[in-house]
Amino acid sequence: MTGVQTCALPISPEEACQLADELQFLLSLLDQEDSTGRLRKIAVWKLEGFTDEEIAQCQKCTRKTISAKLTLIRALWREADPT
């Protein structure tokens, strides 16, 4: 597994809190769409830097299935974006 990549850009504590709140909001949208928590797990693993293939191995499914789930996640998050 590839693991977590770190960001070299410093952010303020306020920015960190705002990002954390936004992430929790986006993840809660996934929970509303999928009560099993599978979409949330896939999204978190992708954000942590895992490849589609690695996620597929963890979920015991195909890379194509993960790709489809990620497309759904992106669509849900785009719909929620107020900009």
PESUL-V985993 format. One record per pair of residues at least 4 apart in sequence whose C-alpha atoms are under 8 Angstrom apart, sorted by the first residue. I is the first residue (numbers start at 0). J is the second residue. If there is no record, write none. Layout:
((I:J) (I:J))
//
This chain:
((0:49) (0:53) (1:48) (1:49) (1:50) (2:47) (2:48) (2:49) (3:47) (3:48) (3:49) (4:47) (4:48) (10:14) (10:15) (11:15) (12:16) (13:17) (14:18) (15:19) (16:20) (17:21) (18:22) (19:23) (20:24) (21:25) (22:26) (23:27) (24:28) (25:29) (25:76) (25:79) (26:30) (26:39) (26:42) (27:31) (28:32) (28:75) (28:76) (29:33) (29:36) (29:38) (29:39) (29:72) (29:75) (30:34) (30:35) (30:36) (30:38) (30:39) (33:37) (33:38) (36:40) (37:41) (38:42) (38:68) (38:72) (39:43) (40:44) (41:45) (41:54) (41:65) (41:68) (41:69) (42:46) (42:69) (42:72) (43:47) (44:48) (44:49) (44:54) (45:49) (45:50) (45:51) (45:54) (49:53) (49:54) (50:54) (51:55) (51:62) (51:65) (51:66) (52:56) (52:61) (52:62) (53:57) (54:58) (54:62) (54:65) (55:59) (55:60) (55:61) (55:62) (55:64) (55:65) (56:60) (56:61) (60:64) (60:65) (61:65) (62:66) (63:67) (64:68) (65:69) (66:70) (67:71) (68:72) (69:73) (70:74) (71:75) (72:76) (73:77) (74:78) (75:79) (76:80))
//
